[in-house]
Amino acid sequence: MTATNPDKKVDFEKEWPKVTAGFVQILSAIETGNGITQTEWMAHYNSVFQLAIAQHEERMYVELSKIFEKFVFGQSKKIFAKTNGELMLKEYLKLFGDFTKTAISVSRICRYLQRYWIPGNLGKTPQSIEVREIYPLALVMWRQHCFDPIKDKLIPSLLDILDQDRNGNKQDKNLIRNMVQSYIEFDKVGSNEGQQFYEKDFENRYLERLKHFYTAESTQFLNANGVSLYLKKAEERIAEETHNAEYLGTYHASSNPKIQKALDESLIERHMEALQADFLRMLKEDQNEDMRRLFDLLHRVTNGLPSTADTFQVYLIGEGSKKVAEQKARPLKDALANAVPFVKNLMEFYDKYYKLVQGCFSGHSLFKTALDKAFREIMNQESGTFNIPRLLNFHIDSIIKGKEKDVSTEDEIDEILQRLVNLFSYLQDKDEFFEYFRKALCKRLLSKTKQYNENGEKSFLSKLKAQSGDAAIRKLQGMFTDVQDESINENKSKFENFNSGSSKVGTVDLDVQVLNESHWPISGTQKFPLLLETQLQKCQAKFQEFYDKTTEKRKLQWLYNYGTVTLSARFTNSKLPIQLVLTPLQASILMCFNQNVKLSFEELMAALWPTTTARTVLTTSQNTGATHDMSLEEILRFAVQPLVYFKYKLLSKEKDEDPKKEDVSRSDVFMLREKIPAKKLPRKVVLPAGSAKQIQVETAEGRDVVLKQREFEIDAAQVRVMKARNRLDWNQLQVEVINILKERFQPDAKMLKKRLESLIDRKFFERDENDPKILLYIS
């Protein structure tokens, strides 16, 4: 909108010089201390108003831009005259601050022009001057005619101050902050004008200078001090520059990523190879703080971590393989004795690097994957006489039987069991672990001692269930259910009533558990006959009589290598009797020495099995009538070996040419010791049920059972897939079968092929006549 007053003529040539003088006085007022009065201000305002209504608006606007241009050009000369960078910067900030205040005063005098003429002419360019509001016009004039002529001297001076500060010569960073923040004033020129001005004239130069400074410093420092000190230095420099950016940066949100990228290029990417090469040393020397710093630095750059994670994985595999190889090289007895320490070592090894991943590497997925891959390889390596699933079971057995003196509270036991489950999760052949665990659980449940930790057993089963599912532990829970069945207590109560209200038979306190054979993994070699010592024989006969009278069509299978017999024995080096906890077989062996202090191996055989040959075929299942070829000589040898060579030796051999071999042969003669060779005797001695060689044989038997079970599982999986698909390529069948079975074990191609041929022979599948790789399901 434009107002006119045709009745009043205003002479522009006469009035404008007065206005110009007033504007110049106002612009110089702060610098000179000589401003204008209120009366003069109103006079200038009125003059502008009169010129505007006389339609001199465009000419006024052009002349006003020239006033600003001339003034700021003069100011640039004053700034440029300062030779010192800091003085130049101070002068620039002072004069710019003065100008912004006085230019606002000028714009207020031109308020009528600004309100009525400028809005209708925005964007037009009279005499090549773009129309905009008065104050933004003043800022544009400052930028064009003051800043631009001196920027090539001003900005380098500003950056020099920053470099001096980086070099430790503390500078007044408020000057730099004020200079950088002065760009925000130019946002009043237009949207993003200030940011564009900042990026074009300051940010690019700032980033280039920053990269130049840190490229030179980092190269020199790394060469002189090595990686360890350099990591600390780089971390400090990044923190300093991040703080500076936050303090100085007007447009921090957009500028900070560029600053960080420049730091990454200078401090990290240029030295990536040297930093990663030193990572292996950090691992070997357990330099956790260095590794944390290295991770924090490499995590900032693209593809900084994969190579380091690969190094981490290779290192773990190498160190873990050494531990497994050391265990593998041990002879039988040593391998058994070192089973628990080996597993403890593995747990500590895993815990150490799991904590490293969670702490130093912030749980990053690349390092978690590297840890998982490494332990998957370590845990599935060959470990000698006893494989790793078996070794894990030895340690579990030790914990639950209360043999670990350094683990006593429920929380400590629970923590150890969880750590064992962590290792278990990396096993490929979990079915093998479950077979060994099932047999060990069987022995623990049938041969309980006071130290047996039932809560720990249940806790471990719940952890296995969480890891592998309910189906994996169904057989294990079956044993627990059977051993806790109410019928056991009922039988005990009925037997006491049958036995005149007492659980004692003569002087022997008898407790018999009758269990369901189908739940328990009792091998055929454990179902041998035995002629018990007279007292034990009376106990057996009494219970047998009771059972035959109270049940129909059921037969008992006595297990002489399970359960416990507590004997009281006197030795010359103990004032009080010693309680010996043994299996019924071992108790029968020792009680043979009540009549003779010296007995040969053959005499023991004759006493225990008077009517049976050394190797015989016996019925091992009352329900199925299955038979098993067992060596009674071998059974006796395994039972006697701990009595001769255990820590607390109860028997000695008449001739023992090489005690270290711990061999028991058919020609040996045994004598009951008068004193046990030990510095300090406990009141109770719990002897192992068998020898290391027996455990080795049981391990081999367990492996055979597992392989047989795998055949059934592979057959079932192949039939299941083919029944659903009817027609399938052999390679695809292998893939689907492996996916089904991989949670229990990893079937190899040879076994898959063998089972396929068996199924074809049994008419489950047939091959396509035109393509033998295609299999067809026979319904």
BELKAJO-V550921 format. One record per backbone hydrogen bond with DSSP energy under -1.0 kcal/mol. NH is the residue of the N-H (numbers start at 1). CO is the residue of the C=O. Records with the same first field share a line. If there is no record, write none. Layout:
NH = CO  CO
This chain:
8 = 5
15 = 11
16 = 12
19 = 15
20 = 16
21 = 17
22 = 18
23 = 19
24 = 20
25 = 21
26 = 22
27 = 23
28 = 24
29 = 26
32 = 28
33 = 29
41 = 37
42 = 38
43 = 39
44 = 40
45 = 41
46 = 42
47 = 43
48 = 44
49 = 45
50 = 46
51 = 47
52 = 48
53 = 49
54 = 50
55 = 52
56 = 51
60 = 56
61 = 57
62 = 58
63 = 59
64 = 60
65 = 61
66 = 62
67 = 63
68 = 64
69 = 65
70 = 66
71 = 67
72 = 68
73 = 69
74 = 70
75 = 71
76 = 72
77 = 73
78 = 74
79 = 75
80 = 76
81 = 77
82 = 79
88 = 84
89 = 85
90 = 86
91 = 87
92 = 88
93 = 89
94 = 90
95 = 91
96 = 92
97 = 93
98 = 94
99 = 95
100 = 96
101 = 97
102 = 98
103 = 99
104 = 100
105 = 101
106 = 102
107 = 103
108 = 104
109 = 105
110 = 106
111 = 108
114 = 110
115 = 111
116 = 112
117 = 113
118 = 113
121 = 118
123 = 131
124 = 121
128 = 125
129 = 126
131 = 124
137 = 133
138 = 134
139 = 135
140 = 136
141 = 137
142 = 138
143 = 139
144 = 140
145 = 141
146 = 142
147 = 142
148 = 143
151 = 147
153 = 150
154 = 150
155 = 151
157 = 153
158 = 154
159 = 155
160 = 156
161 = 157
162 = 158
163 = 159
164 = 160
165 = 161
166 = 162
167 = 163
168 = 165
169 = 164
170 = 168
173 = 171
175 = 172
177 = 173
178 = 174
179 = 175
180 = 176
181 = 177
182 = 178
183 = 180
184 = 181
185 = 182
186 = 183
187 = 184
188 = 185
189 = 186
193 = 190
196 = 192
197 = 193
198 = 194
199 = 195
200 = 196
201 = 197
202 = 198
203 = 198
204 = 199
206 = 202
207 = 203
208 = 204
209 = 205
210 = 206
211 = 207
212 = 208
213 = 209
214 = 210
215 = 211
216 = 212
217 = 213
218 = 214
219 = 215
220 = 216
221 = 217
222 = 218
223 = 219
224 = 220
225 = 221
226 = 222
230 = 226
231 = 227
232 = 228
233 = 229
234 = 230
235 = 231
236 = 232
237 = 233
238 = 234
239 = 235
240 = 236
241 = 237
242 = 238
243 = 239
244 = 240
245 = 241
246 = 242
247 = 243
248 = 244
249 = 245
255 = 251
256 = 252
259 = 255
260 = 256
261 = 257
262 = 258
263 = 259
264 = 260
265 = 261
266 = 262
267 = 263
268 = 264
269 = 264
270 = 265
271 = 268
272 = 269
275 = 271
276 = 272
277 = 273
278 = 274
279 = 276
282 = 278
283 = 279
284 = 280
285 = 281
287 = 282
288 = 286
291 = 287
292 = 288
293 = 289
294 = 290
295 = 291
296 = 292
297 = 293
298 = 294
299 = 295
300 = 297
301 = 298
304 = 301
309 = 305
310 = 306
311 = 307
312 = 308
313 = 309
314 = 310
315 = 311
316 = 312
317 = 313
318 = 314
319 = 315
320 = 316
321 = 317
322 = 318
323 = 319
324 = 320
325 = 321
326 = 322
327 = 323
328 = 324
329 = 325
330 = 327
335 = 331
336 = 332
337 = 333
338 = 334
339 = 336
342 = 338
343 = 339
344 = 340
345 = 341
346 = 342
347 = 343
348 = 344
349 = 345
350 = 346
351 = 347
352 = 348
353 = 349
354 = 350
355 = 351
356 = 352
357 = 353
358 = 354
359 = 355
361 = 356
362 = 359
363 = 357
364 = 361
368 = 364
369 = 365
370 = 366
371 = 367
372 = 368
373 = 369
374 = 370
375 = 371
376 = 372
377 = 373
378 = 374
379 = 375
381 = 378
391 = 387
392 = 388
393 = 389
394 = 390
395 = 391
396 = 392
397 = 393
398 = 394
399 = 395
400 = 396
401 = 397
402 = 399
403 = 398
407 = 404
413 = 409
414 = 410
415 = 411
416 = 412
417 = 413
418 = 414
419 = 415
420 = 416
421 = 417
422 = 418
423 = 419
424 = 420
425 = 421
426 = 423
427 = 424
430 = 428
431 = 744
433 = 429
434 = 430
435 = 431
436 = 432
437 = 433
438 = 434
439 = 435
440 = 436
441 = 437
442 = 438
443 = 439
444 = 440
445 = 441
446 = 442
447 = 443
452 = 449
453 = 400
457 = 453
458 = 454
459 = 455
460 = 456
461 = 457
462 = 458
463 = 459
464 = 460
465 = 461
466 = 462
467 = 463
468 = 464
469 = 465
477 = 473
478 = 474
479 = 475
480 = 476
481 = 477
482 = 478
483 = 479
484 = 480
485 = 482
488 = 485
490 = 486
491 = 487
492 = 488
493 = 489
494 = 490
495 = 491
496 = 492
497 = 493
498 = 494
499 = 495
501 = 496
505 = 508
508 = 505
510 = 503
519 = 516
520 = 517
522 = 520
526 = 523
527 = 524
531 = 608
537 = 533
538 = 534
539 = 535
540 = 536
541 = 537
542 = 538
543 = 539
544 = 540
545 = 541
546 = 542
547 = 543
548 = 544
549 = 545
550 = 546
551 = 547
565 = 582
567 = 580
569 = 578
572 = 674
574 = 571
578 = 569
579 = 683
580 = 567
581 = 685
582 = 565
585 = 560
587 = 583
588 = 584
589 = 585
590 = 586
591 = 587
593 = 590
594 = 591
599 = 670
601 = 668
604 = 600
605 = 601
606 = 602
607 = 603
608 = 604
609 = 605
612 = 609
616 = 630
618 = 628
620 = 626
621 = 626
625 = 621
628 = 618
630 = 616
632 = 614
633 = 614
635 = 631
636 = 632
637 = 633
638 = 634
639 = 635
640 = 636
641 = 637
644 = 640
645 = 641
646 = 642
650 = 643
651 = 643
652 = 671
654 = 669
661 = 658
668 = 665
670 = 599
671 = 652
672 = 597
673 = 650
678 = 676
685 = 579
687 = 581
695 = 691
696 = 692
697 = 693
698 = 694
699 = 695
700 = 696
701 = 697
702 = 698
703 = 699
704 = 700
705 = 701
706 = 702
707 = 703
708 = 704
709 = 705
710 = 706
711 = 707
712 = 708
713 = 709
714 = 710
715 = 711
716 = 712
717 = 713
718 = 714
719 = 715
720 = 716
721 = 717
722 = 718
723 = 719
724 = 720
725 = 721
726 = 722
727 = 725
728 = 775
730 = 773
733 = 729
734 = 730
735 = 731
736 = 732
737 = 733
738 = 734
739 = 735
740 = 736
741 = 737
742 = 738
744 = 741
745 = 741
752 = 748
753 = 749
754 = 750
755 = 751
756 = 752
757 = 753
758 = 754
759 = 755
760 = 756
761 = 757
762 = 758
763 = 760
764 = 759
766 = 776
768 = 774
774 = 771
775 = 728
776 = 766
777 = 726
778 = 764
